[in-house]
Amino acid sequence: MKSNTQLLAQVTEFIGYEADLLDHKGYQEWLTLWEEKGLYIVPTDLHETDYLGTLNLALDDAAMRRMRVARLENGESVSADSVGYTVRMMSRVRVLEATPELVTVRCAMTLNELRHGKLVTYPGNVEYQLVPAEDGFTIQQKVVKLLHAEGFLRTVSFIF
């Protein structure tokens, strides 16, 4: 296995930047990271790959991402009223495939949420399709595969 360490470092920096924006509620800047036709997906089935043809916890295009952010920023959602704090740990970043047009990446994520004095952890794998850009990358697709997506998930008032 030979790794392109420069590409890996760039991808890792981008993923860390995205996580930092989300943890610090930089939602408007987060929206600028996306391709207009990009998809944010949180499937209910870890093994599913037909995201458009099955039930998902989230399947957001650009309009839905903007609406999700608006609800979080403006308190238009009951769950947004009690938004707590999150800390994401992104690790095990691996470039699966890289062309000049698209970089496919997988990493591990542990998202910790503190709300109403309770700490809840959401472990999962995240798969990115990143489009190389002059100043880094843009997100074409982000799939968050939560380990317990098939079980009980309490009200989620953040973006994974």
TORVEX-308397 format. One line per field, with one value per residue: residue number from 1; residue in one letter; x, y, z of N, C-alpha, C in turn. Coordinates in nm, 4 decimals, decimal comma. Layout:
// residues N
n <- [NUM | ...]
res <- [A | ...]
nxx <- [X | ...]
nyy <- [Y | ...]
nzz <- [Z | ...]
caxx <- [X | ...]
cayy <- [Y | ...]
cazz <- [Z | ...]
cxx <- [X | ...]
cyy <- [Y | ...]
czz <- [Z | ...]
// end
This chain:
// residues 160
n <- [1 | 2 | 3 | 4 | 5 | 6 | 7 | 8 | 9 | 10 | 11 | 12 | 13 | 14 | 15 | 16 | 17 | 18 | 19 | 20 | 21 | 22 | 23 | 24 | 25 | 26 | 27 | 28 | 29 | 30 | 31 | 32 | 33 | 34 | 35 | 36 | 37 | 38 | 39 | 40 | 41 | 42 | 43 | 44 | 45 | 46 | 47 | 48 | 49 | 50 | 51 | 52 | 53 | 54 | 55 | 56 | 57 | 58 | 59 | 60 | 61 | 62 | 63 | 64 | 65 | 66 | 67 | 68 | 69 | 70 | 71 | 72 | 73 | 74 | 75 | 76 | 77 | 78 | 79 | 80 | 81 | 82 | 83 | 84 | 85 | 86 | 87 | 88 | 89 | 90 | 91 | 92 | 93 | 94 | 95 | 96 | 97 | 98 | 99 | 100 | 101 | 102 | 103 | 104 | 105 | 106 | 107 | 108 | 109 | 110 | 111 | 112 | 113 | 114 | 115 | 116 | 117 | 118 | 119 | 120 | 121 | 122 | 123 | 124 | 125 | 126 | 127 | 128 | 129 | 130 | 131 | 132 | 133 | 134 | 135 | 136 | 137 | 138 | 139 | 140 | 141 | 142 | 143 | 144 | 145 | 146 | 147 | 148 | 149 | 150 | 151 | 152 | 153 | 154 | 155 | 156 | 157 | 158 | 159 | 160]
res <- [M | K | S | N | T | Q | L | L | A | Q | V | T | E | F | I | G | Y | E | A | D | L | L | D | H | K | G | Y | Q | E | W | L | T | L | W | E | E | K | G | L | Y | I | V | P | T | D | L | H | E | T | D | Y | L | G | T | L | N | L | A | L | D | D | A | A | M | R | R | M | R | V | A | R | L | E | N | G | E | S | V | S | A | D | S | V | G | Y | T | V | R | M | M | S | R | V | R | V | L | E | A | T | P | E | L | V | T | V | R | C | A | M | T | L | N | E | L | R | H | G | K | L | V | T | Y | P | G | N | V | E | Y | Q | L | V | P | A | E | D | G | F | T | I | Q | Q | K | V | V | K | L | L | H | A | E | G | F | L | R | T | V | S | F | I | F]
nxx <- [0,0844 | 0,0731 | 0,0835 | -0,0371 | 0,0947 | 0,0784 | -0,1731 | -0,3336 | -0,2839 | -0,3962 | -0,6661 | -0,7292 | -0,6938 | -0,9022 | -1,1318 | -1,1101 | -1,1431 | -1,4092 | -1,5398 | -1,4742 | -1,6057 | -1,8747 | -1,8872 | -1,8561 | -2,0706 | -2,0634 | -2,2395 | -2,3168 | -2,0748 | -2,0125 | -2,2035 | -2,0918 | -1,8981 | -1,9954 | -2,0740 | -2,3133 | -2,4934 | -2,4512 | -2,4919 | -2,6040 | -2,6107 | -2,7631 | -2,7968 | -3,0424 | -2,9717 | -2,6819 | -2,5659 | -2,6773 | -2,6689 | -2,8155 | -2,9165 | -3,1016 | -3,3259 | -3,4202 | -3,5186 | -3,3942 | -3,2255 | -3,1449 | -3,1430 | -3,0223 | -3,0353 | -2,9063 | -3,1039 | -3,2387 | -3,0259 | -2,9805 | -3,2285 | -3,2170 | -3,0008 | -3,1098 | -3,3182 | -3,1668 | -3,0239 | -3,2223 | -3,4019 | -3,6369 | -3,7161 | -3,8348 | -3,6464 | -3,4154 | -3,4196 | -3,3037 | -3,0367 | -2,7268 | -2,3867 | -2,1310 | -1,8651 | -1,6526 | -1,4632 | -1,2480 | -1,0994 | -0,8657 | -0,8413 | -0,8746 | -0,7799 | -0,9664 | -0,9938 | -0,8584 | -0,8809 | -0,8097 | -1,0529 | -1,2163 | -1,2081 | -1,2314 | -1,3067 | -1,2763 | -1,3530 | -1,3298 | -1,5675 | -1,6412 | -1,8915 | -1,9629 | -2,2190 | -2,3364 | -2,6120 | -2,8569 | -2,7200 | -2,6560 | -2,4477 | -2,4069 | -2,2996 | -2,2163 | -2,1045 | -1,9499 | -1,8966 | -1,7735 | -1,8211 | -1,6797 | -1,7175 | -1,5107 | -1,4488 | -1,1715 | -1,0536 | -0,9427 | -0,8635 | -0,8680 | -1,1097 | -1,4422 | -1,7542 | -1,9056 | -2,0542 | -2,1599 | -2,1712 | -2,2967 | -2,2558 | -2,4009 | -2,3295 | -2,5379 | -2,7685 | -2,9853 | -3,1166 | -3,2553 | -3,2612 | -3,2227 | -3,3791 | -3,2226 | -3,0322 | -2,8437 | -2,5932 | -2,4513]
nyy <- [-0,1177 | 0,2050 | 0,5420 | 0,8670 | 1,1069 | 1,3853 | 1,4459 | 1,3047 | 1,4519 | 1,6990 | 1,6311 | 1,5380 | 1,7742 | 1,9276 | 1,7787 | 1,8007 | 2,0762 | 2,1079 | 1,9650 | 2,1282 | 2,3662 | 2,2792 | 2,2004 | 2,4471 | 2,5862 | 2,7153 | 2,7457 | 2,8834 | 2,9200 | 2,6526 | 2,5741 | 2,6808 | 2,5018 | 2,3115 | 2,1472 | 2,2627 | 2,0651 | 1,8744 | 1,6053 | 1,5397 | 1,2763 | 1,0581 | 0,7452 | 0,4943 | 0,2347 | 0,0567 | -0,0943 | -0,0214 | 0,1094 | 0,2272 | 0,5110 | 0,6962 | 0,5475 | 0,4461 | 0,4624 | 0,7266 | 0,8884 | 1,1417 | 1,3108 | 1,5312 | 1,7827 | 2,0857 | 2,2837 | 2,1655 | 2,1474 | 2,4189 | 2,4833 | 2,3202 | 2,4351 | 2,6912 | 2,6303 | 2,5460 | 2,7796 | 2,9733 | 2,8778 | 2,7604 | 2,5067 | 2,2673 | 2,0965 | 2,2412 | 2,4391 | 2,3483 | 2,3049 | 2,1697 | 2,1319 | 2,0189 | 1,7901 | 1,6731 | 1,3926 | 1,3138 | 1,0572 | 0,8068 | 0,8556 | 0,7802 | 0,7675 | 0,6458 | 0,6462 | 0,8383 | 1,0862 | 1,3434 | 1,4783 | 1,3881 | 1,2904 | 1,0201 | 0,9437 | 0,7863 | 0,7904 | 0,7618 | 0,8655 | 1,0114 | 1,1554 | 1,3652 | 1,4769 | 1,7242 | 1,7936 | 1,9405 | 1,8565 | 1,5928 | 1,3533 | 1,2269 | 0,9873 | 0,9441 | 0,7171 | 0,6487 | 0,5812 | 0,7873 | 0,8782 | 1,0517 | 1,2287 | 1,4220 | 1,7172 | 1,8367 | 2,1675 | 2,5040 | 2,6184 | 2,4036 | 2,1754 | 2,0848 | 1,9579 | 1,6870 | 1,4695 | 1,3481 | 1,0891 | 0,9705 | 0,7080 | 0,5945 | 0,3953 | 0,3037 | 0,3573 | 0,2049 | 0,1597 | 0,3145 | 0,6604 | 0,9581 | 1,2848 | 1,4711 | 1,7542 | 1,8788 | 1,8874 | 1,6032]
nzz <- [0,0000 | -0,1013 | -0,0152 | -0,0903 | 0,0687 | 0,0785 | -0,0367 | 0,1450 | 0,3791 | 0,3041 | 0,2670 | 0,5234 | 0,6702 | 0,5583 | 0,6354 | 0,9123 | 0,9355 | 0,8456 | 1,0516 | 1,2714 | 1,2021 | 1,2236 | 1,4951 | 1,6157 | 1,5340 | 1,2855 | 1,0591 | 0,8210 | 0,6874 | 0,6599 | 0,4746 | 0,2423 | 0,1736 | 0,0079 | -0,3028 | -0,5377 | -0,6241 | -0,4371 | -0,1941 | 0,1329 | 0,3449 | 0,5744 | 0,6324 | 0,7301 | 0,7357 | 0,7692 | 0,5668 | 0,3316 | -0,0005 | -0,1930 | -0,1709 | -0,2657 | -0,3129 | -0,0748 | 0,2755 | 0,4735 | 0,7474 | 0,6962 | 0,3884 | 0,2172 | -0,0205 | -0,1739 | -0,1145 | 0,1037 | 0,2869 | 0,3368 | 0,4554 | 0,6828 | 0,8186 | 0,8594 | 1,0391 | 1,2592 | 1,3204 | 1,3643 | 1,5476 | 1,4622 | 1,4879 | 1,7190 | 1,8316 | 1,7889 | 1,9768 | 2,2074 | 2,1547 | 2,2230 | 2,2996 | 2,0811 | 2,0148 | 1,7808 | 1,6882 | 1,4501 | 1,2733 | 1,1484 | 0,8717 | 0,5359 | 0,2033 | -0,0497 | -0,3237 | -0,5856 | -0,8253 | -1,0677 | -1,0720 | -0,8612 | -0,5215 | -0,3142 | 0,0132 | 0,3334 | 0,6777 | 1,0383 | 1,2809 | 1,5885 | 1,7522 | 2,0097 | 2,2153 | 2,4308 | 2,6110 | 2,8059 | 3,0329 | 2,9804 | 2,8338 | 2,5158 | 2,2839 | 1,9431 | 1,7391 | 1,4210 | 1,0682 | 0,8114 | 0,4815 | 0,2205 | -0,0847 | -0,2516 | -0,4308 | -0,5902 | -0,5436 | -0,6075 | -0,3640 | -0,1868 | -0,1201 | -0,2310 | -0,1182 | -0,2634 | -0,1936 | 0,1189 | 0,3377 | 0,6291 | 0,8295 | 1,0895 | 1,3726 | 1,5319 | 1,3874 | 1,3127 | 1,5433 | 1,8385 | 1,8156 | 1,9785 | 1,9752 | 1,7348 | 1,7173 | 1,5559 | 1,2967 | 1,1542]
caxx <- [0,0000 | 0,1464 | -0,0066 | -0,0003 | 0,0881 | 0,0363 | -0,3182 | -0,3916 | -0,2766 | -0,4932 | -0,7999 | -0,7440 | -0,7123 | -1,0360 | -1,2296 | -1,0999 | -1,2014 | -1,5541 | -1,5822 | -1,4612 | -1,7169 | -1,9983 | -1,8819 | -1,8644 | -2,1933 | -2,0326 | -2,3238 | -2,3144 | -1,9486 | -2,0241 | -2,2795 | -2,0053 | -1,8094 | -2,0682 | -2,1134 | -2,4570 | -2,5690 | -2,4034 | -2,5895 | -2,5707 | -2,6932 | -2,7481 | -2,8867 | -3,0904 | -2,9157 | -2,5368 | -2,5240 | -2,7478 | -2,5953 | -2,9155 | -2,9673 | -3,2171 | -3,4405 | -3,4516 | -3,5407 | -3,2741 | -3,2472 | -3,1280 | -3,1042 | -3,0344 | -2,9741 | -2,8685 | -3,2175 | -3,2627 | -2,9160 | -3,0081 | -3,3412 | -3,1679 | -2,9206 | -3,2020 | -3,3861 | -3,0702 | -2,9853 | -3,3355 | -3,4888 | -3,7665 | -3,7431 | -3,8399 | -3,5199 | -3,3093 | -3,4260 | -3,2204 | -2,9084 | -2,6191 | -2,2526 | -2,0789 | -1,7226 | -1,6298 | -1,3289 | -1,2356 | -0,9734 | -0,8520 | -0,8734 | -0,8172 | -0,8184 | -1,0032 | -0,9707 | -0,8304 | -0,8590 | -0,8069 | -1,1889 | -1,2888 | -1,1336 | -1,3222 | -1,2399 | -1,3541 | -1,2892 | -1,4099 | -1,6152 | -1,7122 | -1,9513 | -2,0114 | -2,3118 | -2,3769 | -2,7360 | -2,9302 | -2,6348 | -2,6372 | -2,3507 | -2,4446 | -2,1966 | -2,2619 | -1,9923 | -1,9857 | -1,8037 | -1,8156 | -1,7653 | -1,6854 | -1,6737 | -1,4601 | -1,4061 | -1,0582 | -1,0766 | -0,8204 | -0,8255 | -0,8965 | -1,2084 | -1,5841 | -1,8173 | -2,0065 | -2,1420 | -2,1158 | -2,2587 | -2,2643 | -2,3120 | -2,4001 | -2,3308 | -2,6674 | -2,8749 | -3,1013 | -3,1795 | -3,3159 | -3,1850 | -3,3019 | -3,3911 | -3,0911 | -3,0439 | -2,7174 | -2,5569 | -2,3433]
cayy <- [0,0000 | 0,3303 | 0,6525 | 1,0018 | 1,1738 | 1,5244 | 1,4435 | 1,2619 | 1,5660 | 1,7998 | 1,5781 | 1,5358 | 1,9133 | 1,9691 | 1,7103 | 1,8651 | 2,2097 | 2,0915 | 1,9266 | 2,2457 | 2,4560 | 2,2257 | 2,2069 | 2,5862 | 2,6403 | 2,7983 | 2,6821 | 2,9539 | 2,8855 | 2,5108 | 2,5656 | 2,7167 | 2,3895 | 2,2138 | 2,1598 | 2,2932 | 1,9397 | 1,7799 | 1,5382 | 1,5052 | 1,1575 | 0,9777 | 0,6321 | 0,4164 | 0,0996 | 0,0644 | -0,1690 | 0,0313 | 0,1980 | 0,2941 | 0,6136 | 0,7649 | 0,4575 | 0,3896 | 0,5553 | 0,7809 | 0,9876 | 1,2682 | 1,3065 | 1,6743 | 1,8534 | 2,2216 | 2,3519 | 2,1055 | 2,1880 | 2,5571 | 2,4801 | 2,2599 | 2,5390 | 2,7963 | 2,5818 | 2,5457 | 2,9170 | 3,0584 | 2,8166 | 2,7260 | 2,3671 | 2,2402 | 2,0368 | 2,3408 | 2,5237 | 2,2950 | 2,2638 | 2,1710 | 2,1460 | 1,8974 | 1,7762 | 1,5623 | 1,3371 | 1,2525 | 0,9826 | 0,6969 | 0,9087 | 0,6958 | 0,7990 | 0,5214 | 0,6628 | 0,9782 | 1,1281 | 1,4899 | 1,5313 | 1,3417 | 1,2156 | 0,9460 | 0,9304 | 0,7298 | 0,8127 | 0,7327 | 0,9828 | 1,0000 | 1,2837 | 1,3719 | 1,5868 | 1,7550 | 1,8702 | 1,9237 | 1,7854 | 1,4524 | 1,3308 | 1,1176 | 0,9639 | 0,8904 | 0,6705 | 0,6095 | 0,5977 | 0,8936 | 0,8664 | 1,1783 | 1,2463 | 1,5590 | 1,7712 | 1,9274 | 2,3079 | 2,5840 | 2,6412 | 2,2853 | 2,0828 | 2,1035 | 1,8292 | 1,6402 | 1,3804 | 1,3083 | 0,9844 | 0,9424 | 0,5771 | 0,5820 | 0,2554 | 0,2679 | 0,4214 | 0,1157 | 0,1564 | 0,4372 | 0,7855 | 1,0654 | 1,4025 | 1,5210 | 1,8970 | 1,9219 | 1,8219 | 1,5069]
cazz <- [0,0000 | -0,1109 | 0,0139 | -0,1294 | 0,1983 | 0,0627 | -0,0546 | 0,2725 | 0,4705 | 0,2597 | 0,2950 | 0,6690 | 0,7115 | 0,5170 | 0,7207 | 1,0428 | 0,9212 | 0,8429 | 1,1865 | 1,3564 | 1,1687 | 1,2787 | 1,6416 | 1,6598 | 1,4744 | 1,1690 | 0,9575 | 0,6920 | 0,6220 | 0,6249 | 0,3495 | 0,1294 | 0,1435 | -0,0730 | -0,4434 | -0,5431 | -0,6397 | -0,3366 | -0,1083 | 0,2709 | 0,3645 | 0,6957 | 0,6078 | 0,8444 | 0,7206 | 0,7475 | 0,4479 | 0,2141 | -0,0916 | -0,2776 | -0,0812 | -0,3234 | -0,3186 | 0,0560 | 0,3856 | 0,5367 | 0,8522 | 0,6240 | 0,2469 | 0,1927 | -0,1323 | -0,1338 | -0,0526 | 0,2353 | 0,3766 | 0,3780 | 0,5490 | 0,8074 | 0,8837 | 0,9046 | 1,1603 | 1,3693 | 1,3544 | 1,3998 | 1,6473 | 1,4019 | 1,5185 | 1,8626 | 1,8735 | 1,7814 | 2,0946 | 2,3137 | 2,0996 | 2,3203 | 2,2455 | 2,0208 | 1,9872 | 1,6878 | 1,6758 | 1,3178 | 1,2720 | 1,0530 | 0,7389 | 0,4305 | 0,0661 | -0,1168 | -0,4660 | -0,6176 | -0,9635 | -1,0672 | -1,0600 | -0,7433 | -0,4195 | -0,2274 | 0,1426 | 0,4443 | 0,8075 | 1,1568 | 1,3530 | 1,7146 | 1,7841 | 2,1472 | 2,2339 | 2,5672 | 2,6108 | 2,9324 | 3,1277 | 2,9420 | 2,7267 | 2,4253 | 2,1834 | 1,8152 | 1,6575 | 1,2856 | 0,9573 | 0,7215 | 0,3473 | 0,1476 | -0,2224 | -0,2518 | -0,5591 | -0,5708 | -0,5790 | -0,6005 | -0,2247 | -0,1052 | -0,1740 | -0,2049 | -0,0900 | -0,3585 | -0,1172 | 0,2531 | 0,3907 | 0,7690 | 0,8655 | 1,2346 | 1,4138 | 1,5898 | 1,3082 | 1,3051 | 1,6747 | 1,8875 | 1,8139 | 2,0372 | 1,8905 | 1,6908 | 1,6894 | 1,4997 | 1,1713 | 1,1785]
cxx <- [0,0887 | 0,0477 | 0,0503 | -0,0155 | 0,0443 | -0,1159 | -0,3862 | -0,3917 | -0,3792 | -0,6356 | -0,8268 | -0,7671 | -0,8536 | -1,1429 | -1,2279 | -1,1619 | -1,3538 | -1,6068 | -1,5778 | -1,5736 | -1,8466 | -2,0000 | -1,8986 | -1,9781 | -2,1664 | -2,1081 | -2,3197 | -2,1854 | -1,9497 | -2,0989 | -2,1921 | -1,9101 | -1,8685 | -2,0761 | -2,2643 | -2,5411 | -2,5266 | -2,5157 | -2,5285 | -2,6664 | -2,6595 | -2,8455 | -2,9309 | -3,0307 | -2,7675 | -2,4909 | -2,5859 | -2,6564 | -2,6895 | -2,9850 | -3,0925 | -3,3434 | -3,4806 | -3,4710 | -3,4078 | -3,3152 | -3,2335 | -3,0879 | -3,1239 | -2,9612 | -2,9447 | -2,9830 | -3,2445 | -3,1513 | -2,9394 | -3,1240 | -3,2988 | -3,0885 | -3,0108 | -3,2740 | -3,2920 | -3,0364 | -3,1004 | -3,4291 | -3,6255 | -3,8077 | -3,7442 | -3,7058 | -3,4072 | -3,3057 | -3,3318 | -3,0866 | -2,8021 | -2,4866 | -2,2096 | -1,9280 | -1,7070 | -1,4837 | -1,3261 | -1,1002 | -0,9758 | -0,8922 | -0,8000 | -0,8705 | -0,8436 | -0,9734 | -0,9481 | -0,8056 | -0,8490 | -0,9455 | -1,2582 | -1,1973 | -1,2364 | -1,2471 | -1,3345 | -1,2779 | -1,3844 | -1,4489 | -1,6751 | -1,7618 | -2,0076 | -2,0996 | -2,3434 | -2,4995 | -2,8126 | -2,8504 | -2,6091 | -2,5422 | -2,3933 | -2,3382 | -2,2578 | -2,1390 | -2,0385 | -1,8702 | -1,8608 | -1,7436 | -1,7879 | -1,6509 | -1,6394 | -1,4135 | -1,2885 | -1,0914 | -0,9459 | -0,7710 | -0,8592 | -0,9908 | -1,3479 | -1,6447 | -1,9230 | -2,1057 | -2,0761 | -2,2184 | -2,2102 | -2,3349 | -2,2960 | -2,4096 | -2,4667 | -2,7842 | -3,0006 | -3,1767 | -3,2414 | -3,2172 | -3,2731 | -3,3056 | -3,2519 | -3,1072 | -2,9098 | -2,6977 | -2,4429 | -2,2214]
cyy <- [0,1237 | 0,4446 | 0,7836 | 1,0873 | 1,3194 | 1,5324 | 1,4053 | 1,3775 | 1,6732 | 1,7572 | 1,5801 | 1,6766 | 1,9612 | 1,9073 | 1,7700 | 2,0037 | 2,2021 | 2,0582 | 2,0458 | 2,3453 | 2,4077 | 2,2322 | 2,3488 | 2,6634 | 2,7417 | 2,7485 | 2,7514 | 2,9232 | 2,7389 | 2,4946 | 2,5959 | 2,6041 | 2,2946 | 2,2509 | 2,1857 | 2,1648 | 1,8337 | 1,7237 | 1,5067 | 1,3935 | 1,0918 | 0,8610 | 0,5646 | 0,2766 | 0,1123 | 0,0019 | -0,1152 | 0,1207 | 0,2703 | 0,4001 | 0,6821 | 0,6793 | 0,3986 | 0,5011 | 0,5981 | 0,8727 | 1,1274 | 1,2367 | 1,4488 | 1,7174 | 1,9961 | 2,2936 | 2,2979 | 2,1399 | 2,3301 | 2,5621 | 2,4225 | 2,3633 | 2,6498 | 2,7540 | 2,5844 | 2,6874 | 2,9997 | 2,9990 | 2,7817 | 2,5819 | 2,3492 | 2,1862 | 2,1384 | 2,4288 | 2,4762 | 2,2435 | 2,2752 | 2,1979 | 2,0124 | 1,9064 | 1,6524 | 1,5206 | 1,2631 | 1,1839 | 0,8767 | 0,7413 | 0,8255 | 0,7395 | 0,6669 | 0,5265 | 0,8107 | 0,9943 | 1,2809 | 1,5530 | 1,4967 | 1,2619 | 1,1521 | 0,9080 | 0,8641 | 0,7578 | 0,7703 | 0,8639 | 0,9387 | 1,1393 | 1,2744 | 1,4947 | 1,6011 | 1,8444 | 1,8374 | 1,8402 | 1,6397 | 1,4445 | 1,2080 | 1,1084 | 0,8960 | 0,8461 | 0,6322 | 0,6214 | 0,7052 | 0,8739 | 0,9983 | 1,1559 | 1,3937 | 1,5980 | 1,8650 | 2,0674 | 2,3834 | 2,6000 | 2,5236 | 2,1903 | 2,1403 | 1,9645 | 1,7996 | 1,5488 | 1,3495 | 1,2099 | 0,9506 | 0,8133 | 0,5567 | 0,4356 | 0,2128 | 0,3350 | 0,3359 | 0,1092 | 0,2896 | 0,5526 | 0,8920 | 1,1840 | 1,4580 | 1,6664 | 1,9543 | 1,8499 | 1,7270 | 1,5425]
czz <- [0,0000 | -0,0963 | -0,0385 | -0,0034 | 0,1878 | 0,0468 | 0,0765 | 0,3729 | 0,4331 | 0,2918 | 0,4455 | 0,7231 | 0,6767 | 0,6072 | 0,8613 | 1,0434 | 0,9216 | 0,9823 | 1,2818 | 1,3291 | 1,2331 | 1,4313 | 1,6937 | 1,5911 | 1,3632 | 1,0477 | 0,8221 | 0,6166 | 0,5792 | 0,4931 | 0,2278 | 0,0909 | 0,0400 | -0,2199 | -0,4440 | -0,5518 | -0,5380 | -0,2513 | 0,0277 | 0,3097 | 0,4985 | 0,6806 | 0,7377 | 0,8449 | 0,6850 | 0,6166 | 0,3191 | 0,1310 | -0,1875 | -0,1936 | -0,1352 | -0,3205 | -0,1850 | 0,1590 | 0,4466 | 0,6512 | 0,7944 | 0,4807 | 0,1953 | 0,0669 | -0,0835 | -0,0615 | 0,0876 | 0,3336 | 0,4267 | 0,4778 | 0,6840 | 0,8871 | 0,9369 | 1,0319 | 1,2799 | 1,4142 | 1,4100 | 1,5031 | 1,5942 | 1,4314 | 1,6698 | 1,9101 | 1,8723 | 1,9055 | 2,2038 | 2,2616 | 2,2068 | 2,2521 | 2,1875 | 2,0082 | 1,9010 | 1,6927 | 1,5424 | 1,3140 | 1,1618 | 0,9124 | 0,6341 | 0,2947 | -0,0047 | -0,2659 | -0,4928 | -0,7663 | -0,9592 | -1,0450 | -0,9286 | -0,6509 | -0,3268 | -0,1007 | 0,2414 | 0,5731 | 0,9188 | 1,2222 | 1,4855 | 1,7466 | 1,9246 | 2,1594 | 2,3820 | 2,5599 | 2,7382 | 3,0322 | 3,0954 | 2,8240 | 2,6466 | 2,3169 | 2,0616 | 1,7361 | 1,5177 | 1,1890 | 0,8648 | 0,5889 | 0,2740 | 0,0014 | -0,2337 | -0,3909 | -0,5326 | -0,6222 | -0,5599 | -0,4569 | -0,1338 | -0,1756 | -0,1566 | -0,1911 | -0,1957 | -0,2885 | 0,0162 | 0,3060 | 0,5310 | 0,8076 | 1,0155 | 1,2746 | 1,4702 | 1,5172 | 1,3021 | 1,4374 | 1,7102 | 1,8763 | 1,8760 | 1,9416 | 1,8594 | 1,6507 | 1,6409 | 1,3664 | 1,2013 | 1,0965]
// end
